[in-house]
Amino acid sequence: MKDPHASFRALAPDGELGLQGLADEAAARGIPVIGPVMGGLLALLCRIMGAVRVLELGAAVGYSTTFLARAVRDTGGIVLGVDMHEAHCREARANLASFGLEESCALLCADARALPFGAAGFDLVFLDVDQRYYAELEPVCHRLLRPGGLLVADNTAFADAQAFNVLIRDGRRWDAVNIYAFLPNHAPEQDGICLARKKQTGDSRNDSNGNFQGYAED
Ligand SMILES: C[S@@+](CC[C@H](N)C(=O)[O-])C[C@H]1O[C@@H](n2cnc3c(N)ncnc32)[C@H](O)[C@@H]1O
């Protein structure tokens, strides 16, 4: 392929499924949103997993929340979007209602580092707050996920995410892949995304050579 960036950009979904206006408005205000490829990936993962309890940390004005809410509407689930800015939560609530998704989501104004619930059993957590907080939020995400649940972290190629990237390599707690990717219309387009599954009892344990060492007990 001569110019993979141009080729893949041309294949990005058109019109962002009715979300182009919201994306443009967010961009004009300096609010980075995940774009249609990352949105499509999140929705796909929710559907593959049959996720019914989804948590989003960093909902902003509801662009990414819309992809998640559309997916969990199909699974009979709900997405809880969290943002520390009350004005963002208000806007996200209104934007999701304008897409007819109020039944599939709830918005909570809170700091992700001080959420008012313990081991909540979420199927999927999407992490997209300020990367300065990622390392602090790694154990929080682990606590909030059910065993076998999936953490998706955006922007892991940012310098501030590096401490998180080191933590997530812990093979006793997570099965993780961290990918440096080209994501058309994502802010920024060249970025890292991490998929990490919370390990559960019965998962096989391997040594550093990949040799089977028995089963994990959590
Ligand atoms: C990059 S924007 C999220 C974009 C959104 N996920 C999308 O694609 O539409 C980051 C958001 O995280 C929020 N935020 C930053 N730090 C936070 C924290 N500690 N707790 C909760 N929200 C936080 C900001 O207010 C901002 O709205």
The ligand as an SDF file (V2000), in Angstrom:
LIG
                    3D

 27 29  0  0  0  0  0  0  0  0999 V2000
  -10.5580   13.5010   26.2460 C   0  0  0  0  0  0  0  0  0  0  0  0
  -11.9930   14.0470   27.0870 S   0  0  0  0  0  0  0  0  0  0  0  0
  -13.0610   12.6570   26.8670 C   0  0  0  0  0  0  0  0  0  0  0  0
  -13.5950   12.5360   25.4700 C   0  0  0  0  0  0  0  0  0  0  0  0
  -14.7310   11.5540   25.3400 C   0  0  0  0  0  0  0  0  0  0  0  0
  -14.3870   10.2380   25.8630 N   0  0  0  0  0  0  0  0  0  0  0  0
  -15.1440   11.4130   23.8860 C   0  0  0  0  0  0  0  0  0  0  0  0
  -14.4000   10.7910   23.1080 O   0  0  0  0  0  0  0  0  0  0  0  0
  -16.2120   11.9240   23.5440 O   0  0  0  0  0  0  0  0  0  0  0  0
  -11.5130   13.8710   28.7730 C   0  0  0  0  0  0  0  0  0  0  0  0
  -12.6140   14.1730   29.7690 C   0  0  0  0  0  0  0  0  0  0  0  0
  -12.1950   13.6540   31.0270 O   0  0  0  0  0  0  0  0  0  0  0  0
  -12.6460   14.5070   32.0550 C   0  0  0  0  0  0  0  0  0  0  0  0
  -11.7550   14.2470   33.2030 N   0  0  0  0  0  0  0  0  0  0  0  0
  -10.4340   14.5300   33.3350 C   0  0  0  0  0  0  0  0  0  0  0  0
   -9.9630   14.0730   34.5020 N   0  0  0  0  0  0  0  0  0  0  0  0
  -11.0050   13.4550   35.1340 C   0  0  0  0  0  0  0  0  0  0  0  0
  -11.1500   12.7740   36.3700 C   0  0  0  0  0  0  0  0  0  0  0  0
  -10.1330   12.6290   37.2170 N   0  0  0  0  0  0  0  0  0  0  0  0
  -12.3650   12.2670   36.6870 N   0  0  0  0  0  0  0  0  0  0  0  0
  -13.4200   12.4020   35.8440 C   0  0  0  0  0  0  0  0  0  0  0  0
  -13.3370   13.0540   34.6650 N   0  0  0  0  0  0  0  0  0  0  0  0
  -12.1540   13.5630   34.3020 C   0  0  0  0  0  0  0  0  0  0  0  0
  -12.5450   15.9060   31.4580 C   0  0  0  0  0  0  0  0  0  0  0  0
  -13.4630   16.7770   32.1180 O   0  0  0  0  0  0  0  0  0  0  0  0
  -12.9010   15.6560   29.9920 C   0  0  0  0  0  0  0  0  0  0  0  0
  -14.2670   15.9060   29.7610 O   0  0  0  0  0  0  0  0  0  0  0  0
  1  2  1  0
  2  3  1  0
  2 10  1  0
  3  4  1  0
  4  5  1  0
  5  6  1  0
  5  7  1  0
  7  8  2  0
  7  9  1  0
 10 11  1  0
 11 12  1  0
 11 26  1  0
 12 13  1  0
 13 14  1  0
 13 24  1  0
 14 15  1  0
 14 23  1  0
 15 16  2  0
 16 17  1  0
 17 18  1  0
 17 23  2  0
 18 19  1  0
 18 20  2  0
 20 21  1  0
 21 22  2  0
 22 23  1  0
 24 25  1  0
 24 26  1  0
 26 27  1  0
M  CHG  2   2   1   9  -1
M  END
$$$$
